[in-house]
Amino acid sequence: MKLTTASLLILAAAPVVYSQDDGIGITNAHSGRRLYAQSNKWWESGVGAGHGTFWADQKWHFVESSCPTYGDIVTIDDTCYEITNAHSGRRLYAQSGREWESGVGAGLGTVYDDQKWILQEDDCGVDERCFLIVNAVSGRRLYAQAGRSWESGVGAGVGTVYDDQKWFIDIILPGELVEPCLDLEALDLGEDCTADAIETKLLFEMDAAGCDHSLEEEVKALVQERDYGEAMLELVNTCSGIERCMDGWYDLTIEGCTYQKILNKVEQNIPGCPHDAATELQYWTSTSTVQGAKDAIADMCGAGWDVLSETTFANINPEWDDDFMNEYVNGKTYLNTETGSFQDTDDGNAISSFRGNEAASTVMQSVPDLEGCALQSIMCCFGRDRQPNDNNGNCAEPLDSSCVNADPADNTNLCFLSEEFGHEPVFPGETEGDIHCHGLAWAEDENDFTAQLKYNNFFFVSLFDHMYQRGYVESTIDSPDIPMCACIEDMQPVSRSDCTQIDATLKFTITLEDGVLTAMPLEDDELKIEFNSCQGTNPSNGNNQNNDLASYVHRLHNRGKLSADTQDAIFDILVGYNQPGNNNNEAACAAAYEDVTGQDYPQGIAITNAHSGRKLYSNNDIGASNSAELEDNQKWYLVPSSCDGGAYAPVGGDCLELLNAQSNRRAFAQANKYWEGGVGVYDGYVYPDQKWFLEEADYNGEQAYFIVNAYSGRRLYAQADKAGTSGVGAGVGTKYDDQKWFIKLERNYEELL
């Protein structure tokens, strides 16, 4: 900050012309309140100090004046000032014989001696110099108490010097600057407006003018600025034709460090300015475009973040280096493939400890495979539950029979594979099994808390919340090309995803040092991070919608933190975005598949008994009927699956699950049961007796199949002259015609060979 040259003239008899655009702030070093004197008020009325927006009536001129010739307050070395409000023209006074708030105000008209002040430099405990403002007659020192507002707590006192009597005033005192050799208005700085070029030009002109002082002294004198860096900044911007409204940079303390937050603060400091805060920031960043200012502030804030403590995943376990974590997010490593609890294990304890300490207070570094996410979001989709006794998923003890194939809690639908895989296979109904998706998103500004701390959030979502606490691991599809966690553009379309957001606090101070804006975390403040369920906005109706990734993305977009194009591309992955509370949104998957491929979404196929003509169905049980039309409960998906070591499984072959498209139940045939006994459907944990294989058969010259249980060896049948559940079972021994079935395998959602 600085006074204009006109403000520093000794105006003894000449009238002062007050301009609302000139003047400097008088800011209390203790309370942060800025002094004001409102228009159309008199004496003590309308004189106070406030925070927030820097109004025109908070700007002042310090005009040199003759000192009183009586009393013992002023010494021969003192300079006296009239402190005149640039907006209202009122001069501050502090009358004798009064104390505290009484007798302190501002007036017009005759200049009385109690309207004259001296400045005494004092120590504020910071680099910036501050002053006591002492009345030249009464000796009262001006103050503005903390915890008060407006006119309250503003006065003047004598006696003990308190911190609230100390003020920041960016004023140039007599004798601080030399007389410049050059005339700034007449000086041609040339086309090259870099600092180096300007210094070269000035040195040449100074030599021609016979200057006997240094370049630094000349630069400061030319623009009437005590700081060389800020003086050079003004010359660079003057050369570039960039103007400003702030008379100097006011140190800002903000929560976080982003362009938008700094812009908002600057906006408060330039009321009445003919240009906006974005243009003002171009001046202070020495840039010629808004984007240039954004880039400069991004670099500045990034440097501020760089001083904070950093951690990596190897701080949890030294073996979890970049290569290990790349394998982990792709569904590999022992963390994914083993089965059992993390509770009271070395890894589990390390994850838990890291969650409560480093993850909540340091900046975590990246996983290489998760860098460069174009859509500002990461999603994990888990396909297995490996941990019992945590009330999540269906893993139970004993592990070998009740956990190996356990599923996480189902919260979404996997729709189909992306274009990279030709949109095949497609996963209608529950053909993908129970899966669980959970993600995170962040702002476009790389210095937003959500962006700087995205890997902290990823740690919480993946390793802590889902693996350690719930046991959720592995990819949804057993393929090396399908990751468990990835940038959302590399994930497959799903109906929806849960979501966790970062809520963090850390204050930064933005200062001007050597003409360059600098951001640093506020001394004695600490980074504090919380992980919470996302607070989003439902894209379909604008209502609040929590714990939904699409809704959180929509809120980021509404707040200007994520572009419309990015949101639309994310919605191409989260295809059920308009129904965020629907965990079983099959319709959204169908609509997306048909829109992308132009093909009908698979609805399931009939399994028709070759002998009896009865079509297999499932409600809460299993049966077969002779209906003319194919009913919804007669539609099935034959889902390729492992055989789980079934004693009757084909050697080297795969098995199938018989999944009903309507009930989402899988058929089973238990061992050591007979005929109708132990045959049914179930929608929970997938046991080995729910695995089947097809054995080719002939029925009157037509292709048919035996449907054989890989665990029990029993063949499914549907007897003639029966209805409903009657006559539907599975047997061994002699192969009867009512154990043969017509199945159009080419119409299955995934073609079976």
TISE-932515 format. One line per field, with one value per residue (C-alpha): x, y, z. Coordinates in steps of 0.1 Angstrom, whole numbers. Each point is the difference from the previous one (the first is absolute). Layout:
! residues N
c1: (X  ...) .
c2: (Y  ...) .
c3: (Z  ...) .
//
This chain:
! residues 753
c1: (0  11  -10  -2  24  -28  -7  35  1  2  -33  1  -24  -12  -34  1  -21  -12  -4  -18  25  31  10  14  -15  7  -2  3  28  -18  -36  3  -26  3  -8  -28  -18  -33  -15  -29  9  15  26  -1  -28  10  36  9  19  -12  10  -10  -5  25  -24  10  -6  28  27  19  25  29  6  30  -9  15  3  -14  25  -10  -1  26  -14  18  38  21  6  -37  -21  -37  -28  -37  -16  -27  -26  3  -37  -17  27  -3  32  6  3  5  -9  19  -17  -19  8  -6  -29  -10  12  13  -16  5  -11  1  6  26  32  4  33  -17  -4  37  19  35  10  23  15  -6  7  -30  19  -2  21  -24  6  -28  -6  -16  -23  5  -20  23  -19  -17  27  -28  8  -26  -13  -25  -8  -4  -34  -18  -15  -7  0  3  35  16  16  33  18  32  21  9  6  -23  2  -34  17  24  -9  11  4  19  12  32  15  21  35  -6  3  25  -11  -3  23  -26  -35  -23  -27  26  19  -4  4  0  -18  17  -17  20  18  34  -7  -14  30  23  -20  1  37  6  -23  15  35  -10  -16  30  -18  22  -22  -7  -25  -19  -3  -11  -27  -15  0  -16  -31  2  3  23  2  21  -19  -33  14  13  -34  -16  24  -5  -38  2  21  -26  -29  -15  -16  -11  -26  16  26  22  -2  -19  13  -29  -7  -23  -13  18  18  -18  -5  -37  6  26  -22  -29  23  13  -35  -7  29  -10  -35  -7  29  -7  13  -6  21  12  16  14  17  17  18  12  12  15  -21  -21  -28  -24  14  35  -10  -16  32  22  -22  -1  38  0  -25  17  33  -18  -13  34  14  -25  10  -5  -5  -3  -16  34  -4  -27  21  35  -9  -29  20  -12  2  -19  -27  -4  -6  -24  -23  -1  -14  32  25  -6  -23  -25  6  2  -31  -4  -3  23  -9  29  24  32  -15  -33  16  22  -29  -21  29  7  -37  0  33  18  -31  -17  29  24  -2  1  18  -13  -5  16  -29  -24  18  -13  -37  -16  -35  11  -13  11  -23  5  -23  5  -10  8  -3  30  -7  -26  -16  -2  -37  9  -4  -7  34  -4  18  12  19  6  -37  -17  25  20  -27  -16  -15  1  -33  -16  -4  1  -3  29  -16  24  36  13  7  35  -15  -27  -26  1  -9  -31  -12  -37  -17  23  23  30  -9  -1  25  7  12  13  18  13  2  18  0  17  22  30  4  -35  0  -19  27  31  -12  -16  25  -8  -36  10  18  -31  -24  21  24  -17  -38  -5  29  9  -35  -21  24  -10  26  7  -15  -36  12  28  20  35  -16  -26  14  -14  6  8  -6  -37  6  18  -29  -29  -36  -20  -33  14  27  2  24  23  10  29  -7  32  12  33  5  24  15  4  28  19  38  24  -29  -12  -31  9  -22  10  -20  -9  26  -14  -29  -1  -15  -31  -18  -33  -16  -38  -28  -3  -25  -14  -29  -24  5  -37  -17  26  -6  28  12  27  24  -3  29  -21  -18  33  13  -31  5  37  -13  -27  27  22  26  -5  -10  -32  20  17  -33  -15  29  -3  -37  9  15  -25  -29  -27  10  -36  -11  27  -18  -8  26  -16  -5  -1  -20  28  25  -25  -5  37  8  -26  11  36  -3  -34  -8  -27  11  -1  -31  8  -7  -24  11  -26  -3  3  -23  -27  1  0  20  22  -10  10  -19  9  4  7  -27  -10  -31  -15  -10  -3  18  34  -6  25  6  9  29  35  36  26  29  36  16  27  -8  13  15  -33  5  -20  14  14  38  15  -34  -21  -33  -32  -23  -37  -12  -37  -4  -29  6  39  1  24  -10  16  -1  15  20  -14  -36  -23  -25  -18  18  28  -8  -9  12  20  11  28  35  8  7  17  -34  -12  26  -12  13  -17  4  -12  -29  -23  -38  -17  28  1  29  -8  20  2  4  23  9  38  -1  -26  0  -38  -18  -29  -34  -36  -24  -30  -36  11  -3  17  26  -13  22  30  31  34  12  29  3  -20  -3  -36  -15  -15  35  6  -4  -2  21  8  35  6  -26  15  13  35  5  9  20) .
c2: (0  36  36  18  28  25  -14  7  37  25  18  28  26  -16  -17  -38  -16  -34  -29  -32  -20  11  -6  -29  -22  3  -35  -9  -25  -18  -1  2  28  28  35  19  34  0  28  22  -7  24  -1  -33  -14  -23  -6  -36  -30  -31  -32  -15  21  29  29  34  16  -22  18  30  27  9  37  16  30  24  -14  17  24  -8  -31  -27  -27  11  1  20  -32  -9  5  8  -12  7  -34  8  -25  -3  -6  23  26  -2  5  -22  16  -11  27  8  -7  -30  -37  -32  3  35  30  -21  8  18  34  24  37  18  -20  -2  -10  -32  -11  -4  -32  -15  -35  -20  -32  -30  -38  -22  -32  -5  11  28  32  16  33  16  28  27  32  30  19  -25  -28  -25  -31  -13  -36  -25  -29  -36  -16  32  14  33  30  -22  -4  28  28  15  -4  9  -20  -36  -8  -29  -21  14  34  -12  5  -11  30  -2  35  15  22  32  -8  -37  4  20  25  -19  10  -9  11  -31  16  10  -33  -23  -36  -15  -32  -25  1  -26  11  -6  22  28  -1  2  30  18  -5  16  30  4  1  26  21  -3  -17  -4  -27  -37  -15  -14  34  15  -27  5  38  -1  -18  12  -35  -12  -36  -5  -31  17  31  -21  -18  34  10  -33  4  37  -10  -27  24  -19  21  -7  12  -13  26  -29  -37  -8  -33  -25  -29  -25  -35  -20  15  2  27  3  6  26  16  2  17  25  8  12  24  19  13  26  -12  5  -35  -34  -20  -23  31  12  -34  4  30  -18  -30  20  -18  12  -25  -15  -35  13  13  -34  -18  23  -5  -37  -1  22  -22  -32  13  7  -36  -13  10  -23  -35  -27  -37  -30  -34  -14  18  -25  -30  4  -27  21  19  14  -34  -17  26  -2  -37  6  23  -25  -26  -19  -5  -20  27  -10  -37  -12  -8  9  30  30  6  -4  -6  19  15  7  17  21  11  9  20  18  10  17  18  6  -3  27  24  -4  2  -35  -6  -17  -35  1  -18  26  31  22  -8  21  0  10  -32  -34  -30  -34  -29  -30  -35  -21  1  -16  8  -15  14  37  2  8  -23  -37  -15  -23  -27  -26  18  -29  -6  33  27  -10  11  26  32  36  18  7  37  2  -17  -7  7  -9  3  32  6  -13  -34  4  5  -38  -17  16  -7  0  -6  -15  -17  19  -11  23  28  32  33  30  31  35  31  33  36  11  24  -21  19  -6  -21  -28  -1  4  -28  -24  -27  3  -5  -30  -15  3  -14  -29  -12  12  2  -29  -24  4  7  -21  -24  10  -9  -11  12  -6  -21  -25  16  16  29  9  20  0  38  24  35  -1  3  -34  -17  -19  15  -6  13  19  3  10  29  15  36  18  28  17  32  19  37  17  35  17  26  21  -6  17  8  -36  -15  -28  -25  -17  -20  21  -4  -21  -13  -37  -20  -19  -25  -17  -26  2  -14  23  28  2  14  -23  7  -8  23  23  -15  -10  -35  -15  -29  0  7  14  24  12  6  20  21  7  10  23  17  6  -25  -25  6  -10  -22  -18  -6  -14  -23  -13  -5  -23  -23  6  -7  1  35  12  -26  2  -20  -30  -27  -24  23  -25  23  25  -27  -11  35  8  -33  5  36  -9  -32  3  -35  -14  -5  -38  -11  -36  -33  -29  -34  -24  -36  -20  -28  18  34  17  32  3  30  15  20  -8  -36  -19  -14  -5  8  -4  36  10  33  4  15  23  -26  -26  21  -11  10  -27  17  -14  -8  -20  -36  4  -35  -18  -37  -4  31  -5  -3  33  15  28  -1  20  16  -2  35  10  34  10  -14  2  -34  -28  -36  -27  -37  -12  -32  -30  10  -16  10  31  1  26  17  37  36  24  36  2  -14  -21  -35  -28  -18  30  -8  -19  -11  -10  -35  -3  -24  -9  2  -13  14  34  14  -2  1  -17  27  -17  13  1  -6  -27  -15  3  7  24  -13  11  -28  -1  3  21  37  26  -13  -35  -24  24  -14  -16  -35  -23  -34  -8  29  7  21  24  9  15  37  23  31  25  8  25  22  0  34  -14  -25  -34  -25) .
c3: (0  -5  -1  -33  -6  5  34  11  -9  28  -4  25  -14  -33  3  -3  -27  13  -24  8  -20  20  35  21  27  37  14  36  5  28  -10  -37  -1  -26  11  -18  1  -18  -21  13  36  25  28  19  -21  -29  11  6  -13  -18  -18  -33  -32  -3  -4  -14  34  14  -21  14  -10  23  -7  15  22  24  35  31  16  36  22  4  -23  -32  -3  -25  -20  -4  -31  6  -23  -5  -5  -25  -13  -38  -4  26  4  38  21  30  35  36  24  33  33  -14  1  -19  -25  12  -20  -30  -33  -33  -13  -29  -2  22  7  37  17  14  -36  -3  6  1  -9  23  -14  23  0  -10  1  -38  -30  -10  19  21  17  30  -11  26  3  -1  27  23  -3  -4  -20  -24  5  -14  23  -11  4  -8  -32  -17  25  31  15  -21  21  12  33  19  25  -8  -36  -10  -32  -12  -2  -28  -36  -34  -23  -33  0  -13  26  -8  -10  -6  -38  -21  -26  -33  -29  -26  -8  0  -22  -26  1  -29  14  -35  -13  22  33  18  33  -16  -30  22  22  -30  -14  34  4  -34  8  34  -14  -25  28  22  29  31  17  -7  -24  30  15  -33  -6  35  -4  -35  13  37  14  28  -12  -31  -12  3  -17  -29  -2  -6  -27  -18  1  -9  -31  -8  4  29  27  36  25  32  12  11  7  32  16  -2  23  -17  7  -27  -30  -33  -27  9  37  -7  -26  25  26  -26  -10  35  -1  -32  4  -27  -21  -38  -7  16  24  -28  -17  33  5  -34  13  32  -20  -29  -26  -29  1  25  -8  5  35  7  -10  21  31  -6  0  31  19  -11  14  33  1  -7  34  18  12  -26  4  -24  2  9  33  9  -11  -15  -26  -13  -25  -34  -17  28  0  -38  4  29  -19  -28  24  7  29  31  14  -27  -5  35  22  36  24  3  36  24  -28  -7  -33  17  29  -22  -22  31  15  -32  -3  33  -5  -33  -22  20  2  -29  -38  -15  -32  -31  -13  -35  -16  14  -12  -28  5  -28  17  35  16  11  5  16  -8  22  -9  31  38  17  37  24  31  -11  -9  -36  -29  4  9  30  19  -8  -27  -23  -5  8  -11  -30  -24  23  -14  12  7  -33  -8  -37  -34  -23  -34  -28  -10  -15  -37  5  4  -27  26  6  21  14  36  2  33  26  -24  13  36  29  -4  19  -15  19  -13  5  -21  3  -12  -33  20  9  33  12  32  -19  -27  22  23  -25  8  37  -10  -22  29  22  -27  -11  27  32  -5  -24  4  37  14  -25  -17  -35  -26  -36  -33  -10  -30  1  -28  0  -21  25  30  35  4  -28  -13  -8  -37  2  19  -15  -1  32  11  31  26  37  8  26  2  16  25  10  17  -5  -1  -24  1  -34  1  -25  2  -24  -23  -1  17  24  18  32  25  30  28  28  -21  -8  -29  13  -22  5  -22  -4  -21  -31  2  -35  -21  -18  -37  -7  25  17  35  24  -7  22  -5  -38  -24  -28  23  15  -35  -8  31  -10  -35  15  21  -30  10  -28  -36  -17  -25  29  17  -31  -6  36  -5  -30  26  29  -24  27  12  -1  25  26  27  -23  8  -25  -30  -28  -22  -1  -11  -27  -13  -1  -17  -27  -5  -4  -21  -17  12  23  36  8  19  7  -18  5  13  -14  9  -33  12  20  -17  34  3  32  22  33  26  36  -12  -32  -23  -36  -20  -35  -6  -36  4  16  35  17  27  -27  -13  10  -3  -3  18  -7  34  16  10  36  0  -7  0  -32  -18  -35  0  -11  -7  14  17  -1  25  -9  10  -3  -17  22  34  -2  16  -10  -3  22  4  33  4  18  -9  -25  -26  11  33  3  -33  1  -5  23  -3  26  2  -31  11  -20  -4  -21  -27  -31  -33  -33  -15  -36  -7  -29  1  -31  -21  16  20  37  33  34  27  25  34  3  38  4  -35  -1  -33  -1  -12  -5  -3  -23  12  30  7  22  23  -2  -20  -1  15  -7  -1  -8  -16  -31  -24  -8  -28  26  10  -35  -7  -29  5  -27  12  -28  15  35  11  -4  -28  13  -21) .
//
